[in-house]
Amino acid sequence: MTKVLIATVKPFAPKAVEGIRKIADEAGYELALLEKYADQSDFVAAVADADALIIRSDKATREVIEAGKNLKIIVRAGAGYDNIDLEAATEKGVVVMNTPGQNANAVAELTLGMMVYLARNSFNGSAGIELMGKKLGLHAYGNVGRNVARIAHGFGMETYAFDPYISKEAIEKDGTHAVDSVEALYETCNYVSLHIPATDETRNSINEGLLSRMPEHAVLVNTARKEVVNEADLLKMFANRSDFYYIADVAPDCKDEIAEKFPGRFFFTPKKMGAQTAEANINAGLAAINQIRGFFENGETRFQVNK
């Protein structure tokens, strides 16, 4: 019998687990749960006889992958997959997938919610500003970027996007302006929202050279990964531009220094919250088990990320 392990330090909602179990039962799979585990060694032990693995922010390291003697597929219930050792998986012949789009609306709503919170001075009773008429730059125009643009249009914002992997026509059909370079995006927009993955190419790529190009009252919004922002340059921007603000659901390592030196010019959620909605939780979980079923029953690899 095919065994599917769900390993989640941050468990799925009970309704999501119920849905996953129903699909697993229909397929004749054994479903095992490892929730709120205290140590990575518990994960390593649990994966030993699993054929398939579903994780969220859990670390599928080389040790985990090599311990999974029967492991054939790992599905990250979410978009980002930098918590999986892709090289180790590929070497072992393990297919790795993500579930793109399932969390997109949740992340997009958080993005605009944080922007409103900052614009209204954390709702402290003082006069703030409105988002209407402001220019919002989307650094990457995938599932999340498109949803951010959709919601921003409802606020009356003017949206711009840079994404070298998506055609100008595809961007502009949504009513978003496509720009030809990343520099043009930052030069044009009061707000820039990051939706890029953490890769060798993107880590530390959001630097002073880009941020210093932003117009007055610049706001950087990060619901992607903290590693894409160069923190030394971030601190320089705070020091050199009193009109620069940073809001994120991935607090930088230098958050204490920012809080001490630049109060009132930042907001960081207590933990990563982009996908923390009931709907996203259920959507991603069900997508993960359905992708596993499609893989075993039909050889489907549409969302494979380690090709």
Backbone bond lengths (Angstrom), bond angles and torsions (degrees), N, CA, C in turn:
res aa  C-N    CA-C-N  psi(-1)  N-CA   C-N-CA  omega(-1)  CA-C   N-CA-C  phi
1 M - - - 1.469 - - 1.525 109.63 -
2 T 1.324 116.49 133.99 1.459 121.83 177.45 1.525 109.86 -66.57
3 K 1.328 116.09 129.48 1.462 120.26 -179.21 1.526 110.08 -108.77
4 V 1.324 115.66 127.43 1.459 122.55 177.66 1.520 108.47 -110.72
5 L 1.317 116.22 123.88 1.465 121.51 177.35 1.519 109.94 -104.19
6 I 1.319 116.63 128.88 1.463 122.11 169.80 1.523 106.53 -102.34
7 A 1.325 116.46 113.49 1.467 121.51 179.77 1.520 108.02 -113.53
8 T 1.326 116.62 109.27 1.463 120.44 -174.05 1.523 111.01 -141.43
9 V 1.331 115.48 111.05 1.465 119.30 170.65 1.520 109.12 -62.05
10 K 1.349 115.83 -42.03 1.469 122.11 172.83 1.530 106.51 -99.96
11 P 1.330 118.56 97.89 1.463 120.98 -171.75 1.527 113.19 -62.66
12 F 1.316 114.56 155.11 1.455 120.36 168.03 1.526 109.12 -65.46
13 A 1.306 116.12 157.48 1.456 120.62 173.69 1.524 109.12 -62.66
14 P 1.330 117.68 149.11 1.469 120.35 179.73 1.527 112.99 -52.39
15 K 1.340 116.93 -38.48 1.461 119.93 179.84 1.522 111.05 -64.64
16 A 1.345 116.99 -35.53 1.459 120.79 178.23 1.526 110.09 -67.73
17 V 1.330 116.82 -44.44 1.466 120.64 178.93 1.522 110.44 -61.70
18 E 1.319 115.66 -40.10 1.466 120.78 178.35 1.528 110.57 -60.00
19 G 1.334 115.62 -43.52 1.464 119.91 179.47 1.514 112.36 -67.73
20 I 1.330 116.42 -41.04 1.462 120.36 177.54 1.523 110.96 -62.42
21 R 1.330 115.26 -43.58 1.470 119.53 -179.51 1.530 111.57 -62.94
22 K 1.318 116.38 -39.71 1.460 119.82 179.54 1.527 110.86 -61.20
23 I 1.336 116.80 -44.77 1.465 120.90 179.77 1.526 110.32 -66.85
24 A 1.336 116.82 -40.39 1.462 120.70 178.46 1.526 110.67 -63.44
25 D 1.317 117.01 -42.40 1.470 120.84 178.93 1.523 111.36 -62.80
26 E 1.331 116.20 -42.26 1.467 120.40 179.54 1.523 111.37 -61.44
27 A 1.346 115.65 -33.32 1.459 120.37 -179.26 1.528 112.58 -85.26
28 G 1.340 116.57 -7.98 1.452 119.92 -178.61 1.511 113.69 80.69
29 Y 1.342 116.79 25.44 1.464 121.62 -179.70 1.528 110.18 -94.65
30 E 1.320 115.41 150.16 1.458 120.98 168.56 1.527 108.00 -86.27
31 L 1.313 117.47 132.60 1.467 121.24 -179.89 1.525 109.54 -113.72
32 A 1.334 115.93 127.27 1.465 121.47 178.17 1.526 108.83 -120.31
33 L 1.326 116.71 142.83 1.459 122.85 -178.99 1.519 110.76 -115.57
34 L 1.318 115.56 131.95 1.469 122.09 169.78 1.523 105.73 -125.83
35 E 1.335 116.31 101.17 1.464 120.89 -174.01 1.522 110.59 -117.65
36 K 1.333 114.89 145.05 1.469 121.74 175.95 1.525 112.28 50.67
37 Y 1.328 116.37 39.35 1.468 119.65 -178.40 1.523 110.14 -69.43
38 A 1.326 114.49 146.80 1.471 120.31 -171.86 1.512 113.29 -85.03
39 D 1.322 117.63 -24.96 1.462 119.59 -173.08 1.527 109.93 -144.24
40 Q 1.322 115.98 149.16 1.464 120.85 179.86 1.525 111.33 -60.34
41 S 1.310 117.38 -27.34 1.465 120.29 179.13 1.526 111.32 -63.40
42 D 1.320 117.13 -29.54 1.466 120.77 176.35 1.525 110.36 -64.40
43 F 1.335 115.21 -39.56 1.469 121.53 177.40 1.523 109.99 -64.05
44 V 1.323 116.28 -46.42 1.467 121.33 -179.39 1.528 110.39 -58.67
45 A 1.311 117.35 -43.14 1.466 121.14 -179.74 1.525 111.74 -67.43
46 A 1.326 116.47 -40.48 1.467 120.48 -174.24 1.519 112.78 -69.86
47 V 1.324 118.21 -28.40 1.459 121.53 -174.66 1.530 112.52 -82.26
48 A 1.301 117.26 -6.24 1.464 122.07 -171.03 1.527 113.70 -52.85
49 D 1.343 117.83 -41.64 1.467 120.06 -176.65 1.523 112.86 -113.93
50 A 1.333 116.97 18.59 1.468 120.15 -179.04 1.528 111.43 -85.80
51 D 1.321 115.46 139.84 1.468 121.09 174.39 1.523 111.48 -89.94
52 A 1.325 115.93 -27.53 1.469 121.89 -178.42 1.522 108.78 -141.29
53 L 1.321 115.08 150.71 1.460 120.96 -175.50 1.519 109.99 -134.72
54 I 1.325 115.94 131.55 1.468 122.28 172.84 1.522 107.65 -115.27
55 I 1.343 116.68 127.93 1.461 121.70 178.78 1.523 109.89 -132.87
56 R 1.321 115.34 167.35 1.461 121.37 172.45 1.536 107.61 -112.83
57 S 1.323 118.37 -100.84 1.471 120.64 178.26 1.527 111.84 -92.57
58 D 1.311 116.55 7.57 1.464 122.30 -177.23 1.527 111.15 -66.12
59 K 1.332 116.39 151.43 1.454 122.34 -175.16 1.529 110.86 -91.40
60 A 1.316 115.60 105.56 1.462 120.52 174.27 1.524 107.71 -89.20
61 T 1.327 115.19 80.64 1.465 122.23 -176.04 1.530 110.75 -79.52
62 R 1.325 114.85 175.22 1.461 119.90 175.42 1.532 110.09 -57.12
63 E 1.324 116.78 -40.94 1.460 120.57 -179.93 1.524 111.14 -60.24
64 V 1.318 116.54 -43.71 1.466 120.79 178.84 1.518 110.38 -63.38
65 I 1.320 116.41 -47.87 1.469 121.31 -175.95 1.530 111.04 -64.21
66 E 1.318 116.96 -42.07 1.461 120.17 179.87 1.526 111.68 -70.10
67 A 1.342 116.43 -27.28 1.467 119.68 177.95 1.523 111.78 -73.01
68 G 1.331 116.94 -23.65 1.463 121.19 -179.93 1.519 110.78 -81.07
69 K 1.292 116.74 81.47 1.466 121.81 -174.51 1.521 112.94 -59.62
70 N 1.328 117.14 -31.82 1.471 121.16 -179.69 1.522 113.10 -101.08
71 L 1.326 116.65 1.45 1.466 121.45 -169.71 1.525 111.95 -64.75
72 K 1.333 115.11 129.59 1.464 121.21 -179.08 1.526 112.56 -121.60
73 I 1.324 117.20 -23.99 1.466 120.18 -177.40 1.525 110.35 -151.33
74 I 1.336 115.21 139.41 1.459 123.42 172.30 1.521 107.18 -121.75
75 V 1.321 116.66 130.21 1.469 120.31 175.36 1.517 108.89 -119.29
76 R 1.313 115.11 122.57 1.456 122.15 173.84 1.520 107.79 -87.03
77 A 1.312 116.99 115.31 1.460 121.04 179.71 1.523 108.62 -76.94
78 G 1.308 115.62 83.89 1.457 123.54 -175.80 1.517 108.48 155.83
79 A 1.315 115.73 -177.74 1.462 119.61 -176.28 1.526 112.90 -89.49
80 G 1.339 117.05 -48.88 1.460 120.08 -177.59 1.516 111.65 -71.27
81 Y 1.333 116.56 147.18 1.465 119.83 -178.88 1.524 112.01 -138.92
82 D 1.341 116.25 25.26 1.458 119.91 178.92 1.527 111.99 -75.32
83 N 1.321 117.49 -1.21 1.462 121.47 174.70 1.530 112.15 -90.88
84 I 1.333 116.75 7.50 1.463 122.17 179.94 1.525 108.89 -118.30
85 D 1.311 116.94 133.80 1.465 121.51 176.87 1.527 107.97 -79.43
86 L 1.319 115.84 92.77 1.464 120.92 -175.31 1.524 111.53 -65.46
87 E 1.316 116.92 -35.95 1.461 120.08 -179.83 1.528 110.76 -62.80
88 A 1.325 115.89 -45.24 1.458 119.97 179.26 1.526 110.89 -63.95
89 A 1.339 116.65 -40.23 1.463 120.55 179.70 1.520 110.98 -64.19
90 T 1.312 116.52 -44.20 1.463 120.63 -179.73 1.522 110.94 -63.71
91 E 1.311 116.71 -43.39 1.465 120.67 178.71 1.523 111.22 -58.59
92 K 1.310 116.75 -35.43 1.468 121.60 -176.71 1.529 112.10 -90.24
93 G 1.344 116.87 -3.06 1.452 120.28 -179.66 1.512 114.06 76.71
94 V 1.341 116.05 25.01 1.460 121.34 179.33 1.526 109.41 -93.64
95 V 1.308 117.35 128.02 1.460 122.51 177.11 1.525 108.58 -79.48
96 V 1.333 116.00 132.78 1.467 121.32 177.37 1.527 107.97 -115.75
97 M 1.323 115.60 130.72 1.466 121.32 177.37 1.524 110.45 -128.39
98 N 1.325 115.75 157.31 1.457 121.55 166.56 1.518 108.58 -115.89
99 T 1.310 117.38 -178.29 1.471 120.88 179.39 1.529 108.59 -124.31
100 P 1.327 117.81 70.08 1.468 120.80 -173.99 1.521 112.93 -61.15
101 G 1.321 114.28 140.41 1.460 120.71 175.26 1.508 115.13 91.84
102 Q 1.315 118.25 -19.61 1.461 119.90 -175.12 1.530 112.36 -69.66
103 N 1.333 116.34 -29.81 1.466 120.57 179.70 1.526 112.45 -102.20
104 A 1.326 116.94 1.70 1.461 120.88 -166.80 1.525 113.45 -60.09
105 N 1.310 117.47 -46.26 1.465 118.62 -178.40 1.518 111.19 -66.80
106 A 1.336 117.25 -38.31 1.465 120.67 179.49 1.527 110.46 -60.74
107 V 1.329 116.77 -45.21 1.465 120.74 179.92 1.527 110.16 -65.88
108 A 1.328 116.23 -40.47 1.464 120.19 -179.13 1.525 111.34 -64.08
109 E 1.325 117.13 -42.43 1.467 119.72 179.05 1.528 110.64 -64.38
110 L 1.334 116.81 -38.93 1.465 119.35 177.23 1.526 110.74 -63.15
111 T 1.332 116.43 -41.30 1.467 121.16 179.72 1.526 110.69 -55.69
112 L 1.307 116.96 -51.76 1.468 120.26 -179.46 1.520 111.32 -69.68
113 G 1.330 116.61 -33.91 1.462 119.45 178.45 1.519 111.74 -62.40
114 M 1.321 117.03 -42.93 1.465 120.10 178.54 1.519 110.79 -67.08
115 M 1.335 116.83 -35.43 1.456 119.73 178.19 1.526 111.40 -64.68
116 V 1.318 116.19 -41.76 1.465 120.00 177.25 1.526 110.12 -64.42
117 Y 1.324 116.62 -43.46 1.466 121.90 -179.01 1.529 110.65 -58.49
118 L 1.330 116.24 -43.92 1.466 120.03 178.88 1.531 110.65 -69.05
119 A 1.329 116.29 -45.07 1.473 120.21 -177.43 1.518 112.00 -60.54
120 R 1.343 117.03 -29.19 1.464 121.16 -179.45 1.534 111.81 -100.76
121 N 1.336 115.59 24.94 1.469 121.55 173.85 1.528 112.62 53.51
122 S 1.332 114.23 46.03 1.473 121.14 177.71 1.530 111.86 58.50
123 F 1.327 116.42 26.14 1.469 122.71 178.77 1.538 111.53 56.43
124 N 1.339 114.49 41.50 1.479 118.58 -176.98 1.530 113.17 -89.49
125 G 1.325 116.56 5.41 1.459 120.00 177.59 1.517 114.58 97.40
126 S 1.335 117.61 -11.56 1.470 120.54 179.38 1.525 110.24 -88.00
127 A 1.330 115.93 164.55 1.461 120.71 -179.50 1.519 110.59 -71.50
128 G 1.323 116.43 132.19 1.458 121.21 178.03 1.510 111.08 -111.91
129 I 1.312 116.19 -150.04 1.465 121.95 178.05 1.526 108.58 -128.37
130 E 1.328 115.55 168.29 1.459 121.19 178.35 1.525 110.15 -105.14
131 L 1.323 116.23 154.97 1.463 121.68 177.35 1.533 111.69 -83.33
132 M 1.315 117.17 -23.14 1.458 120.23 -178.98 1.532 110.78 -56.20
133 G 1.319 114.94 132.13 1.453 120.47 177.49 1.519 114.66 85.85
134 K 1.327 117.51 -10.77 1.463 120.37 179.42 1.527 109.58 -79.84
135 K 1.336 115.12 154.90 1.463 121.03 -179.08 1.521 110.05 -98.40
136 L 1.326 114.95 123.89 1.464 121.97 -178.39 1.520 109.92 -111.66
137 G 1.318 116.14 122.24 1.456 121.56 177.62 1.519 110.67 -98.86
138 L 1.313 115.75 133.68 1.463 121.59 179.27 1.520 108.37 -108.63
139 H 1.334 115.18 110.34 1.460 119.75 -179.97 1.522 107.31 -88.58
140 A 1.317 114.79 89.41 1.471 129.14 -173.97 1.516 108.44 103.24
141 Y 1.326 114.44 138.52 1.468 120.28 -172.77 1.534 110.92 -127.01
142 G 1.333 114.79 48.72 1.455 120.13 174.80 1.508 110.55 -83.58
143 N 1.323 116.41 -152.01 1.468 120.97 -175.95 1.525 112.44 -58.28
144 V 1.341 116.27 -44.02 1.467 118.94 -178.76 1.524 110.48 -70.75
145 G 1.323 117.15 -46.65 1.456 120.63 -179.33 1.515 112.79 -56.00
146 R 1.327 116.08 -42.68 1.474 119.84 178.89 1.523 111.54 -63.91
147 N 1.328 116.22 -39.51 1.462 118.94 179.20 1.524 112.28 -70.12
148 V 1.322 116.96 -35.48 1.460 120.11 175.17 1.529 109.56 -62.04
149 A 1.323 116.60 -44.54 1.471 120.31 179.11 1.524 110.83 -60.36
150 R 1.327 116.30 -43.37 1.470 120.51 -179.32 1.524 110.83 -58.59
151 I 1.326 116.68 -46.78 1.464 119.72 -178.17 1.527 110.65 -71.38
152 A 1.328 116.81 -39.10 1.465 120.87 -179.50 1.527 111.72 -61.82
153 H 1.329 115.97 -35.03 1.464 118.70 177.68 1.525 110.55 -61.77
154 G 1.314 116.44 -33.16 1.463 119.96 177.17 1.519 112.52 -65.84
155 F 1.323 116.81 -26.16 1.465 121.80 176.35 1.533 111.24 -84.19
156 G 1.325 116.85 -5.71 1.458 119.81 -177.59 1.514 113.08 81.96
157 M 1.331 117.48 21.74 1.463 120.54 177.96 1.524 110.24 -83.73
158 E 1.305 115.88 155.11 1.458 122.69 176.14 1.528 106.78 -98.71
159 T 1.317 117.95 121.38 1.460 120.55 -172.50 1.528 112.51 -107.03
160 Y 1.323 113.96 142.89 1.462 123.59 178.25 1.531 107.30 -130.84
161 A 1.329 117.07 152.05 1.462 118.93 179.62 1.518 110.83 -144.39
162 F 1.335 114.26 145.30 1.462 121.17 169.46 1.517 108.08 -124.58
163 D 1.322 115.36 122.71 1.458 121.67 175.93 1.519 108.07 -156.00
164 P 1.343 117.01 106.67 1.468 119.77 -176.41 1.525 113.84 -67.71
165 Y 1.321 117.10 -9.93 1.465 120.56 -177.60 1.525 113.10 -100.12
166 I 1.325 116.78 -0.39 1.464 121.04 -179.13 1.519 108.96 -125.43
167 S 1.313 116.64 136.10 1.461 120.66 -174.75 1.525 111.73 -68.23
168 K 1.306 114.84 154.12 1.463 121.53 176.98 1.518 110.17 -58.73
169 E 1.344 116.72 -39.32 1.458 121.09 -178.14 1.528 110.79 -64.32
170 A 1.330 116.59 -40.47 1.467 120.23 -179.28 1.521 111.36 -65.72
171 I 1.321 116.55 -35.87 1.466 120.83 178.92 1.523 110.70 -72.14
172 E 1.305 116.53 -47.36 1.461 120.26 -171.68 1.525 113.55 -75.53
173 K 1.334 117.44 -18.48 1.467 118.29 176.77 1.538 111.29 -67.26
174 D 1.340 115.74 -19.41 1.466 120.41 178.13 1.526 112.86 -88.55
175 G 1.338 116.30 1.33 1.461 118.86 -177.96 1.516 113.38 85.73
176 T 1.326 116.74 16.14 1.462 122.66 177.31 1.523 108.94 -107.42
177 H 1.324 116.29 139.31 1.465 120.64 179.01 1.528 109.76 -79.54
178 A 1.317 117.22 129.66 1.462 121.34 175.30 1.526 109.06 -90.46
179 V 1.328 117.65 130.43 1.461 121.31 177.31 1.523 108.93 -107.07
180 D 1.331 115.75 155.81 1.458 120.70 -171.86 1.520 114.43 -86.05
181 S 1.333 116.92 -14.73 1.464 118.87 -178.33 1.515 110.26 -148.02
182 V 1.319 115.40 156.68 1.456 119.65 178.60 1.525 110.30 -66.16
183 E 1.328 116.84 -32.59 1.466 120.54 178.09 1.518 111.08 -63.05
184 A 1.334 116.10 -40.03 1.467 120.00 179.42 1.518 111.15 -64.54
185 L 1.322 116.53 -34.74 1.463 120.28 178.88 1.521 110.62 -61.01
186 Y 1.333 115.77 -48.26 1.462 119.81 -176.68 1.522 111.70 -72.01
187 E 1.315 118.24 -31.78 1.463 121.40 178.67 1.525 111.93 -69.48
188 T 1.323 116.57 -26.75 1.461 121.96 -172.11 1.516 113.82 -89.84
189 C 1.330 117.25 -32.74 1.467 120.63 -162.27 1.522 114.84 -107.84
190 N 1.341 115.12 137.87 1.464 121.61 173.78 1.519 110.86 -69.65
191 Y 1.334 114.64 -37.52 1.465 121.99 179.39 1.530 108.01 -116.67
192 V 1.317 116.99 136.68 1.470 120.91 170.81 1.521 107.72 -127.30
193 S 1.323 115.73 126.59 1.458 122.22 -178.66 1.529 109.13 -110.60
194 L 1.326 116.03 126.56 1.467 121.81 -175.02 1.524 111.12 -90.14
195 H 1.327 115.43 130.09 1.461 121.00 177.42 1.528 110.90 -138.06
196 I 1.325 115.75 32.70 1.459 121.79 -180.00 1.528 109.93 -97.05
197 P 1.334 117.33 149.85 1.468 120.09 176.63 1.525 110.44 -77.81
198 A 1.315 116.15 166.04 1.469 120.84 174.99 1.523 108.37 -90.47
199 T 1.328 116.32 105.00 1.462 122.66 178.66 1.521 108.28 -129.07
200 D 1.324 116.47 175.23 1.469 119.77 176.91 1.523 110.90 -58.35
201 E 1.322 115.87 -32.55 1.463 121.27 -178.62 1.525 112.72 -75.32
202 T 1.326 116.86 -34.16 1.467 119.99 -171.95 1.525 114.95 -98.98
203 R 1.327 118.76 -19.06 1.469 119.79 -178.35 1.520 110.08 -60.08
204 N 1.334 116.34 129.74 1.472 123.68 -179.50 1.522 113.34 64.64
205 S 1.335 117.42 13.69 1.471 119.35 -176.96 1.518 113.19 -77.91
206 I 1.318 117.69 -20.00 1.470 120.30 177.39 1.519 106.15 -87.59
207 N 1.312 114.73 93.67 1.466 121.32 -168.95 1.523 111.17 -122.21
208 E 1.321 114.95 -176.39 1.460 120.28 -177.86 1.522 111.75 -60.74
209 G 1.348 115.77 -34.94 1.453 119.52 -179.98 1.514 113.08 -58.67
210 L 1.328 117.15 -35.25 1.465 121.07 176.84 1.518 111.89 -84.90
211 L 1.326 116.35 -49.65 1.458 120.31 -173.48 1.528 112.32 -63.35
212 S 1.321 117.04 -34.84 1.467 120.22 -178.07 1.528 112.28 -68.29
213 R 1.316 116.98 -14.54 1.464 120.99 178.62 1.529 112.50 -79.75
214 M 1.326 117.20 -14.64 1.464 119.91 -173.48 1.524 111.74 -67.91
215 P 1.331 117.70 146.63 1.467 122.27 178.95 1.521 111.24 -65.09
216 E 1.344 115.13 178.99 1.465 120.29 177.14 1.521 111.10 -57.99
217 H 1.337 114.81 151.78 1.458 122.18 179.62 1.534 110.71 58.43
218 A 1.329 114.57 51.97 1.461 122.08 -176.67 1.524 110.81 -80.34
219 V 1.323 114.90 136.41 1.469 120.83 177.95 1.530 108.38 -129.80
220 L 1.324 116.19 122.02 1.456 121.72 173.61 1.521 108.29 -99.53
221 V 1.330 115.93 130.41 1.466 121.98 -178.23 1.524 108.05 -118.37
222 N 1.329 116.85 126.83 1.462 119.59 -176.76 1.527 110.93 -127.90
223 T 1.327 115.69 107.52 1.467 120.91 170.43 1.525 108.93 -116.19
224 A 1.331 115.71 21.34 1.458 121.33 -179.71 1.532 109.58 -97.27
225 R 1.328 116.85 -102.85 1.459 122.58 179.76 1.526 108.55 -135.36
226 K 1.320 117.25 141.13 1.464 119.62 -178.29 1.516 111.20 -64.74
227 E 1.343 117.61 -27.94 1.461 120.89 -174.91 1.526 113.84 -67.17
228 V 1.326 118.42 -16.47 1.462 119.45 -178.50 1.530 111.60 -77.08
229 V 1.325 117.21 -16.41 1.468 121.26 -179.36 1.530 109.83 -97.87
230 N 1.318 116.54 128.14 1.460 122.09 175.81 1.528 107.80 -75.43
231 E 1.324 116.28 110.24 1.466 119.41 -170.85 1.521 112.93 -71.98
232 A 1.328 118.30 -31.69 1.473 119.95 175.89 1.520 109.85 -62.81
233 D 1.333 116.17 -42.58 1.459 120.33 178.50 1.522 111.74 -71.51
234 L 1.323 116.52 -31.30 1.460 120.27 176.02 1.523 110.43 -61.10
235 L 1.311 116.57 -44.57 1.466 120.80 178.37 1.526 111.06 -64.33
236 K 1.321 117.12 -36.57 1.473 120.65 176.59 1.522 110.60 -62.69
237 M 1.327 116.38 -41.52 1.456 119.60 179.76 1.526 110.91 -63.29
238 F 1.314 117.48 -43.10 1.463 120.63 177.11 1.526 110.54 -59.49
239 A 1.324 116.36 -41.26 1.468 120.88 -176.81 1.524 111.85 -72.89
240 N 1.330 117.26 -37.92 1.461 121.44 -172.94 1.524 114.13 -90.75
241 R 1.351 116.60 -21.49 1.468 120.40 -176.89 1.516 109.22 -126.68
242 S 1.317 116.11 101.62 1.468 119.54 -179.54 1.516 111.90 -68.77
243 D 1.332 116.99 -9.44 1.464 121.53 179.59 1.528 111.55 -99.99
244 F 1.337 117.87 12.04 1.461 121.66 -177.49 1.533 110.24 -97.55
245 Y 1.339 115.65 135.20 1.463 122.60 -179.45 1.528 109.42 -130.03
246 Y 1.323 115.66 151.69 1.467 120.83 179.45 1.519 108.86 -136.69
247 I 1.334 116.31 125.44 1.461 120.91 175.99 1.523 108.16 -127.47
248 A 1.340 115.80 139.83 1.460 119.00 -174.22 1.517 111.31 -159.04
249 D 1.328 115.33 153.54 1.459 119.22 169.59 1.526 109.77 -102.56
250 V 1.323 115.27 14.68 1.464 122.48 173.77 1.533 106.73 -132.57
251 A 1.306 116.61 87.08 1.462 121.14 -174.47 1.520 111.06 -60.04
252 P 1.339 117.98 136.97 1.470 120.56 178.65 1.519 111.17 -71.45
253 D 1.317 115.89 162.52 1.466 119.94 177.54 1.523 111.65 -63.82
254 C 1.342 116.11 -25.09 1.459 120.68 -178.65 1.527 112.54 -92.11
255 K 1.319 117.49 22.72 1.467 120.92 -174.31 1.524 112.42 -60.89
256 D 1.335 117.82 -35.64 1.465 119.71 -179.15 1.522 111.33 -66.14
257 E 1.333 116.39 -38.35 1.462 120.21 178.12 1.524 110.59 -67.50
258 I 1.332 116.74 -39.53 1.460 120.57 176.81 1.529 110.34 -62.46
259 A 1.321 116.53 -44.85 1.463 120.72 -179.16 1.522 111.57 -62.75
260 E 1.331 116.78 -37.36 1.465 121.05 -178.51 1.520 112.16 -72.84
261 K 1.332 116.45 -43.32 1.464 120.85 -171.92 1.526 114.26 -93.86
262 F 1.324 117.54 -26.14 1.466 119.63 -171.63 1.525 111.69 -132.64
263 P 1.313 117.68 55.58 1.471 120.54 -178.85 1.524 111.32 -61.58
264 G 1.320 114.94 145.25 1.458 120.47 177.04 1.505 114.63 82.74
265 R 1.340 117.02 -1.21 1.468 119.38 -176.70 1.526 112.38 -116.55
266 F 1.311 116.55 20.95 1.457 119.92 -179.46 1.526 109.37 -154.89
267 F 1.320 114.32 163.22 1.463 120.87 167.70 1.516 107.99 -151.46
268 F 1.330 116.68 127.36 1.461 122.08 176.99 1.524 108.57 -126.56
269 T 1.317 117.52 131.12 1.456 120.15 175.55 1.534 108.87 -69.44
270 P 1.337 117.09 154.80 1.473 119.63 -177.75 1.517 113.69 -60.95
271 K 1.332 117.20 -29.26 1.466 122.13 175.93 1.520 107.31 -152.23
272 K 1.316 116.24 170.23 1.464 119.24 -178.39 1.522 109.41 -64.25
273 M 1.335 116.08 122.91 1.455 120.52 -169.87 1.525 114.12 -123.40
274 G 1.333 117.44 2.95 1.456 119.20 -174.55 1.518 114.02 -53.16
275 A 1.321 116.31 -43.48 1.462 120.31 -176.72 1.515 112.75 -98.80
276 Q 1.319 117.31 11.43 1.458 121.06 -173.60 1.527 111.71 -86.44
277 T 1.319 115.70 64.77 1.465 121.35 169.81 1.518 107.82 -130.46
278 A 1.308 115.91 156.30 1.466 119.86 179.17 1.521 110.59 -60.95
279 E 1.339 115.79 -40.94 1.465 119.50 -176.81 1.527 111.67 -66.05
280 A 1.336 116.65 -45.44 1.464 120.23 -179.54 1.519 111.08 -65.20
281 N 1.318 116.00 -39.10 1.461 121.63 179.16 1.521 110.71 -58.47
282 I 1.313 116.16 -47.62 1.463 121.07 -179.38 1.527 110.50 -69.16
283 N 1.324 117.08 -45.82 1.466 120.62 -177.63 1.523 111.73 -58.37
284 A 1.340 116.35 -46.56 1.467 120.33 -176.84 1.520 111.27 -67.95
285 G 1.329 116.91 -39.90 1.455 120.34 179.62 1.516 112.46 -64.39
286 L 1.317 117.06 -45.76 1.462 120.89 179.51 1.520 111.27 -67.06
287 A 1.339 116.64 -37.64 1.465 119.34 176.95 1.523 110.57 -62.15
288 A 1.326 116.71 -40.09 1.469 120.84 -178.10 1.525 111.47 -62.47
289 I 1.329 117.14 -48.55 1.472 118.68 -178.32 1.523 111.02 -69.46
290 N 1.316 117.93 -33.89 1.468 120.02 177.01 1.521 111.47 -66.91
291 Q 1.338 116.76 -36.31 1.463 119.39 177.29 1.529 111.01 -68.10
292 I 1.305 116.55 -37.05 1.466 120.39 176.05 1.529 110.08 -63.46
293 R 1.301 116.35 -44.12 1.470 120.10 178.63 1.522 110.70 -62.68
294 G 1.323 116.86 -43.55 1.453 120.16 178.43 1.522 112.49 -62.46
295 F 1.330 115.43 -35.64 1.465 120.55 179.35 1.529 111.00 -66.58
296 F 1.326 116.92 -48.77 1.458 120.07 -176.76 1.529 112.51 -72.94
297 E 1.326 116.96 -35.12 1.463 119.75 -174.29 1.521 113.13 -88.41
298 N 1.348 116.65 -32.56 1.471 119.43 -174.13 1.525 114.34 -129.02
299 G 1.336 116.79 1.39 1.462 119.27 -179.28 1.509 113.24 71.05
300 E 1.344 117.95 23.34 1.464 120.95 -176.62 1.530 110.67 -74.41
301 T 1.336 116.33 132.12 1.477 122.09 -179.77 1.522 111.25 -134.09
302 R 1.309 117.32 29.74 1.470 121.61 -173.73 1.521 112.82 -54.54
303 F 1.319 118.38 -39.53 1.458 120.83 -175.36 1.528 113.04 -102.34
304 Q 1.325 116.04 22.81 1.462 119.95 177.75 1.522 110.29 -66.07
305 V 1.332 116.95 135.80 1.468 121.28 -177.17 1.526 112.95 -113.64
306 N 1.315 117.98 -2.57 1.467 120.45 179.30 1.518 111.45 -118.23
307 K 1.334 115.45 44.42 1.466 120.30 -179.80 1.531 110.93 -69.62
